[in-house]
Amino acid sequence: MSDGRVEDGLPIASAAEAAAEIGDDDAVLVSGFGSVGYPKAVPSALASAAAADDRDPGLTVVSGGSVGPEIDRELVEAGAVDRRFPYQAGGTIREAINAGEVAFHDRNISSLGDEVQYGGLVDPDVAIVEALAVGGDWLIPTTSIGQTPAFVAAADRLIVEVNAAVPEGVRRFHDIYRRGRPPNREPVPLSGPGDRIGDDRVWFDPAKLVAVVETNRRDRPYEFREPTADDRAIAENLRAFIETEVERSPLFAESLRIQFGVGSLGNALMAALGEAELGDRDLIYFGEVIQDGLLDLIDDGELAAASATSLALSAEGQDRLFDEVERYAEDVVLRPADLSNGPSLIDRFGVVAVNSALEVDLFGHVNSTHVGGTDMLNGIGGSGDFNRNAALSVLALPSTAKGGDVSRIVPMVPHVDHTEHDVDVVVTERGVADLRGNDPRETASALVDACAHPDYAADLRAYLEEAGRADGHVPHDLDAAFDWRGDR
């Protein structure tokens, strides 16, 4: 590679030659988070070999977060994937999981690295990692850090794709710090979300490196839809609530530390937050992904720091960031996912977590992953890490789905990802329900009165009235709960 991104003497290989280093039954760990920073050429080459019947692999594929179609479409269509952990966001892999063709196991992001390293999930054979540069015992990740440090440490063999499409300046965002092994793991010495405690590279045993593949393929940009009227109304309701909360709570006397889930609603929420009256408080982001809305806040001088593990940007956002890496690197830090999602850091910084979901029931239980209780959507991702450990956990979602044909406030969710103990506040386009300190009946009334769509509120109240005729702390009529759902 002409720009010196690959040290002399390393085992340079084609994508096909590197794919031949992967056994048919291997457990394969891949870099990537937020559908960026994942290996592209080697998975494609492996899929091509499988599709041509040159090989018959049945791989276990583990990623730190969502990856791209080279892995979750091409490999799946080639029949090369038997098992997939712990998160995905593609139609092909989702269909295969729900059809029972690919076994899938969902996990929280923060603990994944430990589970892979210390034998709790898979026995890893090979890691395939995208990098912007590599040496004999080090590599520098590209647009995401994710679980790359843990995966490189855990795997027996290592394949590195060096992607010339990513500017070398991206290394300025990286702050890679490795925690020790329990029971002698030290506290993470991070005083503030914008501080730095590591360096820009991942170190590895040189004996692991079996192939280096040179590529030049940019990440597919994240596609954000235009915010809907409901998105904007949810954002305005959240803004008003946050303005009141920061004045009320001493937690926010100096700054507001906040996390948003990735997506178009997240961008709308960030835009509204940039217009919030926060006094002289700093606004700080501590979460998983840097998306376009955060770049807007930085450009407007509204954001003091942003800490994440991935750059999940639109095409325009990628261009903005790559063109002015040094300026954005003053405020943006990328960390390994066990820090970006670390329970101790979320707690230490008093983060306000704002995440979405498929639905919430009248008593505060949340379904984030399974449509109708059966069909996997994407996975729990980092929402469990943040909801459980945040100083304030907010669920933001529209009150209906499918053009108003489905209520997202329901009597009972058919699958629970987050219990009533993990969600403090629910925000829809209708209003805000603060559930803190409520008993179950008070929670149900607040959700119906403040958050449910008028088309469904009367039915929800009728359910509560009928269920409440019996004794019990949580007034449920189980037969009616599932009949109610079926009638919709």
N, C-alpha and C positions, 0 to 999 in steps of 0.2 A: 504494500500500500504506500503510495507516494508520499503521504504526509507524515509518515513515521508513527502511525498509531499502533503498529505491531512491532515489538522488539525483534531483532534478528535472532534466528535460531529456533523459533517456535514452530510447532508442527502444522504448517499451512495445509489446508485441505479444501477440496470442493465440498459443496453442500451434500452431494451424493456420497462422497467418501466419508464425511463425518456421520451421515445417517447410518452407514454400515457399521459404525461403532456402537450402535444402539441395539441391544438384544431384543428379540421378538416379545419376550415376557418382562421386559424391564419396567421398573418404576422410574418414571422420568419426571424430574423437577424442572419447571420452566420459569424463567424470570417474567415479569410483567405485572402491571397493576393499573386499573383504569383503562384497559385496552391499549396501553402504550408500554414501550420498553421490553417487549417480548421477542423471542427469537422467531424469525420468519422463514429463512431459507432452508434450514435443516428440517423443520417439520414438513415443509412443502415437498422436499426431496423424499422424505420418508413416506409421505402420503402417495407420491407418484409411484414409488416402488411397490407399495401395497396394492394400489389400484391396478398396476400392470401384472399383478400376481407373481411378481418376483419375490415377494415376501408375504408372510401371513402374521403380522404382529398382533398381539393382544395386550396393549400397553396400559399401565396405570399412569395417568397424567395428573400432576399436582402443580397448581399455580398459586401465587400469592393473592391474586385478584383476577379480574376479567382480562382475557387476552383476545387475540384477533382471529380472523377466519382461517389462517394457515393452520391453527391448532384445533379450534372448535368447530370448523366446518370441513376443511380438507381431510384431516386425519379421521374424522368421524365418518364422512362419506366413503372413505376408503376402507372402513371396517377395522381400523387399526387401534381403536380405543375400547378397552373393556371396562375400565374404571376411571372415574374423574372426581377429583377433590379440589378445593372445597367451595368453589364459586365459579359461575359461568354466566355469560350474558348474550349468548347467541342462539338463534332460532334452531339451527341444525342439532347442536348438542342438546338443547332443551327437549326437542322432539324425541331424540334417542333416549334420554333419561326417562321421560314420561311414558315411553313405549316399553320400558324395561330392557332396552338393548344395551344401555351403558349404566353400570352401577354408579351411584352418586352418593357422596357423604358430605353433609354440610357442616362447617365448623366456624367458630369465631376467628377473626383475623389475628387478634393479638397473640393467641396461644399456638398458632399453626407452626411457627418456626421451631418452638420447643418440641412439639409433638413429632415433627419430622426428624429433628436431630436426636431425640432421646427415645425413639422407638415406640411412640404412642400411636402412629398412624400407618406408616409404610416403612419398608426397608429399602431406602433409595439406592438406585444403581448409578444413574447419570443425571447431571444437571446440564441444561442447555440455557445459556445466559447471553443476552445481548449486552454489548459493551461499546463504549466509544474509543477505548484503547485497552491494550493488554500487554503485560510483561510476563516474565518467567514465573512470578509468584504473586501477581496482582492483576486486577482488572478494574476499570472505572465504568460503572453502569451508565445507561443512557437516560431516558426520560422518566424512569421510575426506579425506585429502590426496592420497595415491597419486601419480599422474603429472600431476596437474592443472597445476602450474607449468610443466612442460615442454610439455604439450599446448597450453596457452594461448600460450606463446612460439612454438610451431612452426606453428600454424594461421594461415591467411590471414584467416579470419572467425571471429567468436566469438558464440555464443548463450549467454545466462546465464538459468538458471531460479532465481529467488529463492524459496526454500521457507520459508514462515512457520511450518511445523510444527516446525522446528528452533529451539530457544531460542538467542537471540543470545549467551548466555553460553558456548556451545560454542567460540566464538572464543578463549576463554582457554586451550584445550588446544593451540592451533596454535603451531608454531615453524617458520616457512617461511623456509628459507635456500636461495638459489640459487647453485650452483657456477658458476665461470667456464668459458669454452670452452677445451678443449685447443688448443695445448700450453701455455697459460698458466694452467691451472687450479691454483688454490692449494689447499694442504691444508685440509680442513674443520676449523675452529677449535673443535672440540667436545671438551672435556676429560673429560666424564662423561656417561653416558646421561641423567641428569636435568637437565643444564644446558640453557640456551636461548641461541641465537645469532641468531635471526631475528625476524620479526614475524608478525602474524596474517593477512596478506593477500597476494594474488598481484597483481602489477602488470602492466598490458598497454598496448599502443598503442591510444589511443582510437579510431583509425580502423578497428580490427578489429571493434568492437562493432556488430552488425547488429540484435540483438533482445534484449529483456529480457522474460521471461515470468514472471508472478507465480503461484505455486502454493502449495498447502497440503496436502502429502501426505507423511505420515510414512514413513520406511523400513520395509519389511517386516522384522519381527524375525527374528533368526537362531534357528533351531529346534534346540536341543540335545536329543538323546535322553538318557535316563537311562544312566549308566555301567553296563556289563555286568560280570559277575563277572570276565571276562578283562581288561576295562579296569582294574578295581581291582587285580587281581593284577599287571598290567604296571606300574601306578603304584607299588605297594609294592616291586617289584623295582628300579625306577628310584630310588626314595627311598633304599633301602639302598645301592645303588651310589654315589649322589651323596654320601651321608654318609661313605663310605669315601674317595671321591676328594678331597673337600675337605680331609680330614685329611692325605692323602698328598701332594698337589701344592701347591707354593708359589704356583701361579697363583691360588689361592683363599684366600690368607692373610688378605685383608681383606674380600672380598665374593665372592658367587657371581652372575655375570651369565648369564642364561639366556634362551633363546628356545624357544617351543613352537609347533607348527602349530595352526591353528584347528580346533575341533571338540570333540565330546564326550569323546574320549580326552584331548585337551589339557586340558580342564577337570578331568578326573580326575587327570591328572598334576600339575596345579598344586595341587589340594587335598592330594595326598600330600606335595608339596614343602613346603607350609605346615606340615606336621607333622614335617618333617625336623629332626634335630639339627645345626644349623649353627654352634653356639657363638655367638660375638658377631659373626659375619659378617653384613653386609648382604645381603639378597636383592634383586636388581635384574633387571628384565625389559628386554631389548632385542630387539625383534622386529617383526612386521608388524601384529598386531591386538591390540586390547584386548578380551578376552571376559570373560564373567561370573566365571570363576575368578580373574581378576586383581582384579576389584572385591572379591571375597571376601577375598583376601589383603590388600588395602589396608584394608578394614574391620576386619580382625583385627590390624592393625598389623604384619604380617609382611613387607610390601614397602616398600623404601625409595624406589624410583622405577620408572616404567614408561614406556618410549619405544616408539612404534609409528607406524603411518600410518593406522589405521582403527579405528573403534569398532564391532566386530561383536558385538552384544549381543542377548540374548533380549528379549522384551517387558518382562519384569520388570527386566532389566538396564538397558534404555533408561530406564525410569521412575526407577530408582535414580540413574542418572547425571544425567539432566535435572533431577531435583529438588534435587540437591546439586552443581551444577556447580562452584561455587567450592571446595568441600572437595576434590573429586576432582582439580581442576586443580592443586592443590598437589603432586601426585605423578605426574600423567599428562601426557605430551607427545606431540603428533602432529606428524610430520615428513613431508616429501616422501619418496617411496619410494626415490629414489636415495640417501637418507641412511639410512632405516630398514633398507634392505637393502644398504647400501654395503659392499663388501668391505674397504675400509681401516678402517671403523669397527668391523665385526665382528672384524677382526683386532686393532685397537687395544684394544678392551675385553675381549678374551679370552673371547668368548661360548661358552657350552655350548649347542649347537644340538640340539634334540630334535624330530625329524620322523617322520612315518609314511610308508607306501608300500603298494603292492599286494603286493609280494613281494621276497624277497632270495634270491640263489642261494648255493650252498655256498662260493663263493669271494669273496663280499662285494659282488657287483654288484647294483644295486637298480633295480627297475622301479617307477616312481611314477605312470606316465601311461597305459599301454596294456594293457588287459585282453586276455590271450591274445596279447599282442604286436601286436595289430592295432587294436582298438577304443579310440579316445581316451576317457579318463575326463574329466579337467578340464584338466590342463596341469601343467607343472613348478612354476609359481608361484615362490615364493622359496626353495624347498628347496635348489636348486642354489647360490644365493648363500650360504646359511648352511652347508650341508654342506662346501663347498669351503674356506671361509674361517674356520670356527670353530676355537677352540682345542681343542674336543672335540666330535665329531659323533656323535650317538646316533640310531639308528633304533629306533623303538618301534612294534611291531605285534603283533597276535594271531598265534599260530602257524598258525591255520587260517582259512578263510573258508567261506561258504555252509553254515553249520551243521556244520562239520567235514568237509565233503565235499571240500575243496580244501586242500592244504598250501600255506602261504605261504613255506615254506623249500623251495626246489626245486633240482635239479641245475644248471640253467642258465636264467637269465631270458631271455625271448624279445625283450625290449627293455631297453636300458640307459639310465637317466637319470643315475645316480650310479655311478661306478666303484669298485672295491675301494680306490682311493686316497683316497676321500672319506668313508668311513664307518669310525669307530673302534670303536663298540660297538653291539651289537644286543641289544634287550630284548624278550622276549615274556612271556606269562603263565607260561611254564615256567621262565625264568631269564634270566641275563645272560651274553653271550659278549663278552669283551674281546678284540678282534682286533688290537690294537696290537702290532706286532713279529712277528706270526705269518707263517710261510710259508703257501702255499695249502693244503697238507694239514692244517696245524695249524688254519687258519681253518675249514676244512670240518668237522673233528672237533669243534671248539668249538661251532659252530652246531648240529650234530646233537645233541651231548651236552647242551647247555644250553638250546637254544631250540626245537628241533623237537618237534612233538606226538608222543607215543608211537605213535599209529596210523601214523605215516609214518617214524619214526626207523629202523626195521629196513630198509625199502626204500632209504632214503638211504644207510645204511651199506653195503648190498649194492651200490649203484651205485658208491660210492667204492672198494670192494674190487675190483670188476671193472675200473673205469676205471684204478685205480692199478697194474694189472698191466703197463701200458705205460710207457715212459719219458716224460719231459716234466715241466716245472716245474708246470704246472696239469694234474692228471690227469682229463682229460675223455674220455668216449666219446660222441661227438656223436650217433650213431644212437640210443644208449640214452637220452641226455638227452631227446630229443624223443619217443621212444617212451614214456618214463616219464611225460612230461607228458600225452601222449595217452591213456594208460591211466587217468588220474585222471578 
